[in-house]
C-alpha cells in the first residue's frame, strides 16, 4: 500500500509532495512578498523582526536560515551577525533562492550571506556547524517535519538555538472564525486576481490548517532533542514563534 502524506487537505504519495510544493513556490516566487502581505494582512512585516530579535543571533554568529525564500529573514540576520558573522540562506526551491539572492544583492548585502540549495530533511552541512538555525513560514511545507527537526538539531552547535516562525492555531475563538472566513474565501480569490494563481494560494491556506498547533510542535521539537522549548503567540496565535536550545 502506498504511504501518503498531506498536501493541503488532500492526501498524496509521500514521494510526490516535495514536487508539488516545489511547483507551488516556483509559481509564486516572483510574487512571494505579495503572497505574504495577502496571507498575513501585512502583519508579517512586524512578525519577522520580532522573531529574529528573539532568535539569539548576535555579532559573529554563523546562522542557517532554512526555507529562506526571498531573503527577508536573512537580511535581518545579516545585520545582527555583522561583518564577522555569516548567514547561510538555504531553500529547496531554486526559483525562490534566485529571487532571494537577487533581492539581497540589490540591497547591497553581499559580504556575509551565502546561498545553498538544500532540503531541510537532509541538510548538506557538518554536525555542530551553526550557532542559530531559523525557519520562517517553511516548516509546514516540509514532508517529514520530524526528520527536518532532527537535521536542524544535528547541525546546531551545543548551546545553539532554533527559531521557528510559522502560521499556527488561533487562541481567540471569535477572531478565529473571522480569520477562517478571510483565509478560505478571500485569499484564494486574491491569488487569482493579483497573481493569476488560485490553486497555489488555496494550497497555502490549507497547509496552515494542517500544520501542528503550538503544543504539538513543542512536543516534536523535544523529541528531536531540543531543550528549554518555548513559544510566543503573535496576533492571537495567527502565527507563533517557537524556540529551542541544543544542550
Backbone as CSV, one residue per row, in Angstrom:
resi,resn,N_x,N_y,N_z,CA_x,CA_y,CA_z,C_x,C_y,C_z
1,UNK,0.838,-1.197,0.000,0.000,0.000,0.000,0.871,1.245,0.000
2,UNK,0.577,2.215,-0.856,1.368,3.430,-0.976,1.192,4.312,0.249
3,UNK,2.316,4.727,0.842,2.259,5.604,2.003,1.996,7.028,1.528
4,UNK,1.082,7.710,2.238,0.690,9.052,1.811,0.988,10.085,2.894
5,UNK,0.919,11.354,2.484,1.068,12.465,3.412,0.155,13.581,2.951
6,UNK,0.038,14.625,3.788,-0.871,15.705,3.442,-0.259,16.661,2.426
7,UNK,-1.101,17.147,1.534,-0.763,18.269,0.659,-1.982,19.179,0.708
8,UNK,-1.935,20.134,1.661,-3.160,20.856,1.962,-4.146,19.883,2.573
9,UNK,-5.380,19.900,2.101,-6.397,18.989,2.604,-6.423,17.678,1.837
10,UNK,-5.581,17.533,0.844,-5.508,16.301,0.056,-4.445,15.373,0.620
11,UNK,-4.532,14.107,0.255,-3.506,13.130,0.577,-2.812,12.730,-0.719
12,UNK,-1.490,12.760,-0.716,-0.718,12.404,-1.906,0.369,11.424,-1.494
13,UNK,0.869,10.619,-2.419,2.013,9.761,-2.097,3.177,10.596,-1.583
14,UNK,3.864,10.089,-0.564,4.943,10.849,0.081,5.950,11.373,-0.931
15,UNK,6.298,10.540,-1.897,7.339,10.947,-2.849,6.890,12.060,-3.785
16,UNK,5.572,12.357,-3.815,5.072,13.404,-4.711,4.958,14.770,-4.043
17,UNK,4.921,14.808,-2.704,4.669,16.090,-2.041,5.755,17.110,-2.343
18,UNK,6.998,16.705,-2.263,8.091,17.644,-2.485,7.985,18.286,-3.865
19,UNK,7.637,17.487,-4.869,7.489,18.008,-6.226,6.329,19.003,-6.300
20,UNK,5.224,18.669,-5.643,4.057,19.558,-5.681,4.339,20.874,-4.956
21,UNK,5.013,20.794,-3.814,5.366,22.023,-3.095,6.316,22.861,-3.930
22,UNK,7.275,22.212,-4.579,8.213,22.935,-5.448,7.470,23.674,-6.548
23,UNK,6.467,23.037,-7.119,5.688,23.679,-8.185,4.939,24.906,-7.662
24,UNK,4.387,24.797,-6.439,3.682,25.939,-5.838,4.617,27.122,-5.701
25,UNK,5.792,26.887,-5.135,6.684,28.007,-4.855,7.404,28.512,-6.094
26,UNK,7.585,27.666,-7.085,8.097,28.166,-8.364,7.071,29.098,-8.991
27,UNK,5.795,28.773,-8.797,4.724,29.593,-9.350,4.637,30.951,-8.687
28,UNK,4.858,30.992,-7.353,4.643,32.247,-6.615,5.940,32.997,-6.309
29,UNK,7.099,32.468,-6.743,8.388,33.042,-6.347,8.481,34.534,-6.627
30,UNK,8.078,34.954,-7.821,8.219,36.362,-8.191,7.219,37.253,-7.463
31,UNK,6.207,36.637,-6.824,5.169,37.409,-6.125,5.110,37.043,-4.650
32,UNK,6.229,36.546,-4.134,6.225,35.994,-2.784,5.874,37.040,-1.732
33,UNK,6.394,38.250,-1.872,6.087,39.289,-0.890,4.610,39.655,-0.935
34,UNK,4.052,39.712,-2.137,2.624,39.961,-2.282,1.830,38.859,-1.596
35,UNK,2.274,37.607,-1.769,1.601,36.482,-1.141,1.601,36.637,0.378
36,UNK,2.753,36.995,0.942,2.832,37.165,2.393,1.947,38.298,2.885
37,UNK,1.893,39.395,2.129,1.031,40.510,2.513,-0.434,40.084,2.520
38,UNK,-0.825,39.337,1.494,-2.220,38.896,1.391,-2.563,37.917,2.516
39,UNK,-1.673,36.955,2.772,-1.976,35.908,3.742,-1.924,36.408,5.180
40,UNK,-1.110,37.435,5.424,-0.957,37.918,6.800,-1.585,39.285,7.021
41,UNK,-2.220,39.841,5.971,-2.768,41.197,6.035,-1.669,42.208,6.381
42,UNK,-0.468,41.933,5.873,0.664,42.824,6.057,1.399,42.659,7.370
43,UNK,0.888,41.813,8.266,1.466,41.693,9.600,2.830,40.999,9.597
44,UNK,3.159,40.265,8.533,4.452,39.578,8.507,5.608,40.566,8.612
45,UNK,5.372,41.805,8.232,6.428,42.830,8.311,6.737,43.211,9.754
46,UNK,5.839,42.897,10.673,6.085,43.085,12.102,6.541,41.788,12.762
47,UNK,5.991,40.661,12.324,6.332,39.380,12.929,7.799,39.013,12.716
48,UNK,8.309,39.247,11.524,9.674,38.814,11.196,10.730,39.499,12.059
49,UNK,10.700,40.824,12.219,11.696,41.448,13.099,11.621,40.943,14.539
50,UNK,10.395,40.713,15.045,10.260,40.184,16.396,10.905,38.805,16.494
51,UNK,10.626,37.949,15.510,11.161,36.592,15.538,12.683,36.603,15.515
52,UNK,13.263,37.414,14.644,14.723,37.471,14.548,15.326,38.024,15.834
53,UNK,14.656,39.003,16.431,15.158,39.596,17.674,15.191,38.580,18.813
54,UNK,14.348,37.558,18.748,14.305,36.545,19.809,15.060,35.275,19.430
55,UNK,15.739,35.275,18.280,16.401,34.066,17.780,17.698,33.740,18.506
56,UNK,18.283,34.739,19.165,19.576,34.539,19.810,20.754,34.850,18.922
57,UNK,20.510,35.216,17.665,21.609,35.555,16.747,22.276,36.850,17.185
58,UNK,23.607,36.851,17.166,24.339,38.056,17.541,25.635,38.153,16.742
59,UNK,26.357,39.226,16.979,27.557,39.543,16.207,28.532,38.368,16.186
60,UNK,28.988,38.017,14.982,29.973,36.960,14.814,29.402,35.565,14.652
61,UNK,28.105,35.400,14.799,27.484,34.082,14.704,27.426,33.567,13.266
62,UNK,27.403,32.258,13.166,27.106,31.568,11.912,25.659,31.086,11.997
63,UNK,24.818,31.560,11.076,23.374,31.305,11.144,22.906,30.636,9.857
64,UNK,22.067,29.631,10.007,21.427,28.965,8.870,19.967,29.376,8.824
65,UNK,19.562,30.012,7.717,18.164,30.389,7.517,17.557,29.444,6.495
66,UNK,16.762,28.493,6.975,16.154,27.484,6.102,14.870,28.005,5.481
67,UNK,14.548,27.481,4.283,13.373,27.935,3.544,13.403,29.463,3.461
68,UNK,14.585,29.982,3.152,14.844,31.415,3.251,14.115,32.282,2.266
69,UNK,13.461,31.664,1.281,12.609,32.416,0.368,13.301,33.597,-0.265
70,UNK,12.655,34.740,-0.217,13.184,35.916,-0.895,14.079,36.759,0.001
71,UNK,14.494,36.222,1.146,15.581,36.828,1.886,15.233,37.798,2.991
72,UNK,13.973,37.954,3.348,13.616,38.912,4.401,14.284,38.573,5.734
73,UNK,14.215,37.317,6.131,14.816,36.903,7.396,16.335,36.991,7.309
74,UNK,16.906,36.541,6.196,18.359,36.590,6.023,18.885,38.012,6.116
75,UNK,18.154,38.970,5.556,18.583,40.370,5.613,18.631,40.870,7.052
76,UNK,17.614,40.515,7.836,17.586,40.920,9.240,18.703,40.241,10.026
77,UNK,18.944,38.969,9.727,20.002,38.237,10.416,21.375,38.784,10.059
78,UNK,21.564,39.153,8.793,22.864,39.662,8.351,23.262,40.909,9.137
79,UNK,22.288,41.738,9.443,22.564,42.946,10.225,22.955,42.588,11.658
80,UNK,22.357,41.525,12.189,22.641,41.149,13.582,24.010,40.484,13.717
81,UNK,24.406,39.650,12.754,25.680,38.935,12.882,26.858,39.804,12.460
82,UNK,26.605,40.834,11.663,27.648,41.768,11.278,28.665,41.183,10.318
83,UNK,29.716,41.947,10.079,30.731,41.553,9.093,31.554,40.357,9.552
84,UNK,31.559,40.081,10.853,32.317,38.946,11.374,31.503,37.653,11.366
85,UNK,30.221,37.760,11.103,29.357,36.591,11.069,29.039,36.165,9.651
86,UNK,28.235,35.106,9.538,27.848,34.588,8.223,26.435,34.027,8.294
87,UNK,25.609,34.409,7.324,24.267,33.865,7.186,24.238,32.967,5.960
88,UNK,23.799,31.737,6.138,23.600,30.818,5.014,22.120,30.765,4.713
89,UNK,21.726,31.316,3.574,20.329,31.278,3.143,20.143,30.006,2.321
90,UNK,19.290,29.118,2.803,19.067,27.835,2.134,17.591,27.696,1.762
91,UNK,17.353,27.155,0.593,15.987,26.882,0.159,16.028,25.709,-0.801
92,UNK,15.026,24.852,-0.730,14.976,23.701,-1.629,14.605,24.104,-3.043
93,UNK,13.960,25.278,-3.169,13.441,25.721,-4.464,14.399,26.713,-5.105
94,UNK,14.943,26.359,-6.260,15.952,27.208,-6.900,15.371,28.539,-7.356
95,UNK,14.085,28.565,-7.723,13.468,29.830,-8.138,13.386,30.797,-6.960
96,UNK,12.982,30.293,-5.802,12.932,31.131,-4.606,14.334,31.600,-4.225
97,UNK,15.293,30.692,-4.319,16.674,31.022,-3.958,17.232,32.118,-4.866
98,UNK,16.933,32.025,-6.151,17.410,33.034,-7.098,16.781,34.400,-6.833
99,UNK,15.487,34.411,-6.526,14.819,35.681,-6.217,15.430,36.291,-4.958
100,UNK,15.647,35.460,-3.939,16.242,35.954,-2.699,17.634,36.504,-2.921
101,UNK,18.445,35.782,-3.664,19.815,36.242,-3.935,19.814,37.573,-4.675
102,UNK,18.989,37.686,-5.703,18.943,38.928,-6.480,18.490,40.101,-5.621
103,UNK,17.496,39.878,-4.781,16.987,40.958,-3.927,18.040,41.418,-2.931
104,UNK,18.754,40.476,-2.333,19.741,40.839,-1.330,20.963,41.517,-1.959
105,UNK,21.343,41.071,-3.132,22.438,41.741,-3.849,22.038,43.168,-4.184
106,UNK,20.785,43.340,-4.624,20.294,44.693,-4.941,20.326,45.596,-3.710
107,UNK,20.184,45.005,-2.526,20.198,45.782,-1.286,21.611,45.962,-0.740
108,UNK,22.585,45.453,-1.467,23.974,45.615,-1.055,24.434,44.634,-0.002
109,UNK,23.647,43.595,0.248,24.003,42.603,1.267,24.750,41.452,0.598
110,UNK,26.038,41.635,0.418,26.821,40.657,-0.348,27.998,40.081,0.441
111,UNK,28.354,40.677,1.562,29.582,40.287,2.239,29.408,39.137,3.212
112,UNK,28.250,39.006,3.818,28.115,37.995,4.876,26.907,37.090,4.674
113,UNK,26.506,36.874,3.405,25.428,35.940,3.090,25.894,35.003,1.985
114,UNK,25.670,33.712,2.174,25.917,32.744,1.112,24.624,32.001,0.833
115,UNK,24.558,31.312,-0.314,23.312,30.709,-0.784,23.541,29.233,-1.083
116,UNK,22.633,28.396,-0.571,22.750,26.953,-0.758,21.372,26.379,-1.069
117,UNK,21.271,25.605,-2.143,20.028,24.874,-2.390,20.057,23.618,-1.536
118,UNK,19.088,23.484,-0.638,19.142,22.387,0.321,17.755,21.966,0.755
119,UNK,17.620,20.675,0.983,16.411,20.067,1.530,16.525,20.062,3.048
120,UNK,15.549,20.629,3.739,15.600,20.728,5.202,15.680,19.368,5.881
121,UNK,15.231,18.318,5.202,15.253,16.985,5.797,16.631,16.338,5.715
122,UNK,17.444,16.782,4.754,18.765,16.171,4.531,19.765,17.310,4.339
123,UNK,20.124,17.974,5.417,20.950,19.171,5.318,22.397,18.823,4.963
124,UNK,22.959,19.492,3.954,24.316,19.175,3.487,25.391,19.927,4.260
125,UNK,25.305,19.890,5.593,26.254,20.601,6.440,26.786,19.652,7.500
126,UNK,27.971,19.964,8.012,28.576,19.141,9.052,27.814,19.275,10.365
127,UNK,28.022,18.324,11.244,27.463,18.412,12.595,28.033,19.644,13.305
128,UNK,27.210,20.235,14.177,27.678,21.313,15.055,28.268,22.488,14.265
129,UNK,27.593,22.876,13.180,28.146,23.894,12.285,27.625,25.304,12.547
130,UNK,26.438,25.443,13.174,25.791,26.748,13.266,25.448,27.121,14.704
131,UNK,25.523,28.421,14.967,25.109,28.943,16.265,23.591,29.063,16.373
132,UNK,22.945,29.357,15.242,21.493,29.562,15.206,20.958,28.968,13.910
133,UNK,19.805,28.329,13.991,19.048,27.901,12.801,17.678,28.558,12.870
134,UNK,17.260,29.153,11.766,15.929,29.751,11.689,15.171,29.152,10.512
135,UNK,13.860,29.096,10.647,12.992,28.707,9.532,11.672,29.455,9.702
136,UNK,11.337,30.271,8.726,10.152,31.123,8.795,9.189,30.780,7.669
137,UNK,7.984,30.399,8.044,6.923,30.078,7.087,7.356,28.994,6.097
138,UNK,8.144,28.047,6.608,8.620,26.972,5.745,8.379,25.586,6.295
139,UNK,8.317,25.443,7.616,8.223,24.107,8.193,6.949,23.391,7.779
140,UNK,5.856,24.129,7.611,4.593,23.459,7.282,4.623,22.820,5.900
141,UNK,5.571,23.230,5.053,5.666,22.669,3.700,6.615,21.480,3.612
142,UNK,7.294,21.170,4.722,8.229,20.053,4.741,7.462,18.738,4.837
143,UNK,7.878,17.744,4.068,7.178,16.460,4.060,7.306,15.748,5.395
144,UNK,8.523,15.574,5.884,8.765,14.878,7.149,9.332,15.884,8.141
145,UNK,8.451,16.489,8.925,8.864,17.543,9.851,9.764,17.006,10.955
146,UNK,9.519,15.785,11.431,10.364,15.209,12.470,11.792,15.025,11.960
147,UNK,11.919,14.573,10.732,13.237,14.382,10.138,13.953,15.720,9.981
148,UNK,13.205,16.742,9.577,13.798,18.070,9.414,14.259,18.645,10.753
149,UNK,13.444,18.498,11.788,13.825,18.989,13.111,15.073,18.274,13.623
150,UNK,15.167,16.982,13.351,16.356,16.223,13.760,17.591,16.722,13.005
151,UNK,17.416,17.064,11.730,18.537,17.595,10.943,18.977,18.958,11.470
152,UNK,18.004,19.794,11.847,18.337,21.104,12.415,19.109,20.939,13.720
153,UNK,18.677,19.994,14.538,19.369,19.719,15.803,20.810,19.284,15.533
154,UNK,20.997,18.436,14.552,22.332,17.902,14.245,23.310,19.006,13.859
155,UNK,22.878,19.960,13.040,23.819,20.968,12.529,24.044,22.119,13.498
156,UNK,23.261,22.197,14.564,23.484,23.225,15.579,24.646,22.843,16.490
157,UNK,25.398,23.855,16.902,26.439,23.658,17.899,25.788,23.424,19.266
158,UNK,26.464,22.754,20.184,25.962,22.704,21.563,25.775,24.127,22.094
159,UNK,24.606,24.385,22.654,24.262,25.735,23.074,23.583,26.545,21.987
160,UNK,23.514,25.977,20.775,22.881,26.666,19.651,21.370,26.703,19.786
161,UNK,20.768,27.639,19.069,19.329,27.884,19.205,18.594,27.707,17.880
162,UNK,17.397,27.167,17.982,16.478,27.060,16.844,15.344,28.043,17.029
163,UNK,14.982,28.749,15.936,13.819,29.630,15.943,12.925,29.271,14.772
164,UNK,11.655,29.011,15.062,10.663,28.683,14.037,9.568,29.743,14.075
165,UNK,9.344,30.405,12.963,8.211,31.334,12.811,7.246,30.689,11.832
166,UNK,6.008,30.473,12.273,5.074,29.764,11.400,3.633,30.131,11.748
167,UNK,2.776,30.100,10.731,1.340,30.212,10.995,0.949,29.115,11.972
168,UNK,0.019,29.428,12.886,-0.299,28.480,13.941,-1.802,28.485,14.214
169,UNK,-2.173,28.099,15.423,-3.594,27.964,15.778,-4.059,29.174,16.571
170,UNK,-5.097,29.822,16.099,-5.655,30.978,16.785,-6.144,30.585,18.175
171,UNK,-5.942,31.487,19.133,-6.353,31.204,20.509,-7.501,32.108,20.956
172,UNK,-8.015,32.921,20.036,-9.163,33.785,20.329,-10.319,33.304,19.452
173,UNK,-11.320,32.615,20.023,-12.366,31.953,19.228,-13.069,32.854,18.222
174,UNK,-13.487,34.037,18.588,-14.229,34.896,17.670,-13.342,35.319,16.501
175,UNK,-12.121,35.715,16.821,-11.178,36.116,15.774,-10.841,34.929,14.890
176,UNK,-10.787,33.741,15.472,-10.505,32.521,14.719,-11.516,32.339,13.591
177,UNK,-12.787,32.559,13.897,-13.832,32.396,12.873,-13.701,33.441,11.775
178,UNK,-13.381,34.673,12.166,-13.206,35.739,11.177,-12.025,35.425,10.267
179,UNK,-10.925,34.955,10.886,-9.736,34.646,10.101,-9.977,33.468,9.163
180,UNK,-10.747,32.485,9.619,-11.107,31.360,8.745,-11.888,31.840,7.526
181,UNK,-12.840,32.723,7.758,-13.626,33.266,6.649,-12.721,33.991,5.661
182,UNK,-11.835,34.815,6.180,-10.911,35.560,5.324,-10.002,34.598,4.555
183,UNK,-9.461,33.603,5.264,-8.499,32.686,4.667,-9.097,31.902,3.504
184,UNK,-10.242,31.269,3.762,-10.777,30.337,2.769,-11.576,31.020,1.662
185,UNK,-12.130,32.187,1.947,-12.940,32.857,0.931,-12.170,33.924,0.165
186,UNK,-11.272,34.636,0.856,-10.639,35.793,0.233,-9.242,35.514,-0.316
187,UNK,-8.414,34.774,0.430,-7.027,34.600,-0.004,-6.926,33.901,-1.359
188,UNK,-7.639,32.776,-1.600,-7.568,32.187,-2.940,-8.077,33.140,-4.029
189,UNK,-9.097,33.932,-3.679,-9.621,34.896,-4.653,-8.576,35.970,-4.965
190,UNK,-7.899,36.466,-3.926,-6.831,37.434,-4.151,-5.716,36.817,-4.994
191,UNK,-5.414,35.542,-4.727,-4.388,34.862,-5.505,-4.734,34.824,-6.972
192,UNK,-6.009,34.593,-7.247,-6.460,34.554,-8.640,-6.412,35.941,-9.280
193,UNK,-6.853,36.955,-8.549,-6.932,38.310,-9.096,-5.565,38.964,-9.231
194,UNK,-4.709,38.796,-8.210,-3.447,39.529,-8.165,-2.282,38.759,-8.773
195,UNK,-2.363,37.428,-8.724,-1.238,36.629,-9.197,-1.631,35.620,-10.266
196,UNK,-2.932,35.545,-10.581,-3.377,34.587,-11.593,-3.161,33.152,-11.184
197,UNK,-3.217,32.875,-9.889,-2.896,31.535,-9.400,-3.738,31.215,-8.168
198,UNK,-4.949,30.785,-8.379,-5.841,30.461,-7.260,-5.411,29.178,-6.559
199,UNK,-4.985,28.177,-7.308,-4.698,26.868,-6.724,-3.552,26.913,-5.723
200,UNK,-2.488,27.655,-6.043,-1.346,27.728,-5.124,-1.751,28.373,-3.814
201,UNK,-2.551,29.423,-3.890,-2.986,30.114,-2.683,-3.960,29.249,-1.885
202,UNK,-4.775,28.455,-2.579,-5.669,27.530,-1.882,-4.851,26.512,-1.091
203,UNK,-3.794,25.990,-1.716,-2.925,25.048,-1.002,-2.309,25.702,0.226
204,UNK,-1.817,26.927,0.067,-1.140,27.591,1.173,-2.070,27.802,2.361
205,UNK,-3.321,28.143,2.093,-4.306,28.282,3.174,-4.533,26.932,3.854
206,UNK,-4.707,25.900,3.057,-4.964,24.575,3.618,-3.752,24.063,4.399
207,UNK,-2.546,24.374,3.929,-1.340,23.896,4.609,-1.231,24.486,6.012
208,UNK,-1.734,25.694,6.203,-1.723,26.309,7.532,-2.584,25.498,8.493
209,UNK,-3.752,25.070,8.028,-4.671,24.329,8.898,-4.154,22.927,9.214
210,UNK,-3.304,22.388,8.369,-2.758,21.052,8.616,-1.480,21.089,9.469
211,UNK,-0.954,22.277,9.696,0.280,22.390,10.472,0.000,22.113,11.950
212,UNK,0.938,21.474,12.652,0.729,21.191,14.076,0.481,22.461,14.888
213,UNK,-0.369,22.345,15.922,-0.606,23.500,16.782,0.613,23.737,17.683
214,UNK,0.530,24.771,18.486,1.683,25.222,19.265,2.247,24.129,20.168
215,UNK,1.392,23.488,20.948,1.871,22.488,21.902,2.372,21.230,21.197
216,UNK,1.719,20.868,20.100,2.170,19.703,19.344,3.567,19.935,18.785
217,UNK,3.814,21.139,18.265,5.137,21.453,17.723,6.193,21.461,18.825
218,UNK,5.844,21.948,20.013,6.772,21.877,21.147,7.179,20.426,21.402
219,UNK,6.202,19.528,21.389,6.489,18.117,21.598,7.403,17.544,20.537
220,UNK,7.197,17.942,19.287,8.042,17.470,18.194,9.479,17.973,18.364
221,UNK,9.631,19.222,18.781,10.965,19.773,18.999,11.682,19.015,20.119
222,UNK,10.962,18.694,21.170,11.576,17.988,22.297,11.954,16.566,21.910
223,UNK,11.154,15.909,21.086,11.512,14.571,20.609,12.768,14.604,19.753
224,UNK,12.981,15.724,19.056,14.186,15.873,18.233,15.422,16.154,19.079
225,UNK,15.215,16.448,20.374,16.336,16.656,21.275,16.429,18.039,21.881
226,UNK,15.581,18.965,21.444,15.677,20.340,21.926,15.204,20.472,23.366
227,UNK,15.883,21.370,24.087,15.549,21.680,25.471,15.143,23.146,25.576
228,UNK,14.633,23.517,26.746,14.250,24.908,27.021,13.306,25.434,25.927
229,UNK,12.386,24.574,25.491,11.476,24.943,24.413,10.394,25.904,24.913
230,UNK,10.061,26.856,24.083,9.044,27.834,24.435,8.469,28.431,23.159
231,UNK,7.362,29.153,23.293,6.807,29.838,22.127,6.068,31.090,22.565
232,UNK,5.934,31.997,21.615,5.118,33.204,21.784,4.064,33.225,20.698
233,UNK,2.804,33.428,21.087,1.750,33.666,20.110,1.791,35.130,19.675
234,UNK,1.664,35.361,18.384,1.590,36.708,17.847,0.248,36.893,17.169
235,UNK,-0.345,38.064,17.345,-1.641,38.390,16.744,-2.663,37.299,17.045
236,UNK,-2.753,36.964,18.335,-3.756,35.999,18.766,-3.501,34.578,18.349
237,UNK,-2.262,34.269,17.943,-1.947,32.902,17.524,-2.048,32.677,16.035
238,UNK,-2.312,33.736,15.246,-2.257,33.562,13.784,-0.906,32.977,13.416
239,UNK,0.147,33.478,14.078,1.459,32.860,13.963,2.015,32.648,15.368
240,UNK,3.023,31.808,15.453,3.732,31.599,16.713,5.224,31.519,16.429
241,UNK,6.004,32.000,17.369,7.465,31.890,17.306,7.880,30.837,18.328
242,UNK,8.421,29.718,17.835,8.909,28.644,18.693,10.431,28.721,18.790
243,UNK,10.940,28.398,19.974,12.379,28.402,20.170,12.796,27.182,20.989
244,UNK,13.999,26.722,20.726,14.576,25.610,21.491,16.080,25.701,21.475
245,UNK,16.722,24.997,22.414,18.171,25.038,22.568,18.732,23.632,22.495
246,UNK,19.872,23.491,21.818,20.600,22.224,21.813,21.618,22.274,22.946
247,UNK,21.399,21.503,23.989,22.320,21.485,25.130,23.484,20.544,24.886
